[in-house]
């Protein structure tokens, strides 16, 4: 199956995403440029991390007006699987595909190190290869990853099982010191109501080879392939 | 059509944690300004635009804020409109 990686000016994880997809059995990755207007019939879309448009105005605010984003929004509204990682998550929030916003880290520092995240739900196209409660070791690298949403939205995310990953300790408990950016409810990743759009701050594409120190990110890409090849309605 | 200077002030919503403002407050405190009770950091966008009148200029700026300049989840905005005086050449 074919999965598109979107490159915006300032994206810097697009090649990492491409490689992670290439290492996943059954996937042919393809790049799409921000000026493209057509996804070209791909089966899924990945919005990579980086600093699209220099993070000007707000992270993701300008990228969401790119020509390609119109196609991505249509694709997502039709049920196509879309994953936004780090800056990609910010773009998804700005484009209205996911609720909430990502604020400056509480510490005011750019945080770049491996963290632990707990898998909160396996009923998404992106997490079926994990176990509920499984703790993954995956790197973060962001200055604005502090997830914020109004209380009623947080309640909805909780109630509808839409929180996909939470920052935790290595043994899976939600200690405040395991929250690297001050995110509400320890949120590291969420899905939309239809469950086909995932946004997450940690970088699974940086955890797909032993050499990188962890292979815990592989399951996400394998889950997606499984979902697509099972012919499940996206 | 007239020319207008439009200033858009975008600020973090009240009650929302503003770590940048907090850091500035701490810095002011360390300079000896102990009485500063709160600092909020926002941004100012200065626009020059043409519109029929000041109400139209404001309406345009409001639309821009809703579509792009401010994030409704986290930010409030305030708009000030001033007509640019055009000096007629004699």
Interface residues (C-beta under 8 A of the other chain):
Chain A: X57 X58 X61 X65 X93 X94 X99 X100 X101 X103 X104 X105 X106 X107 X108 X148 X149 X150 X182
Chain B: X16 X17 X19 X20 X23 X68 X69 X71 X73 X74
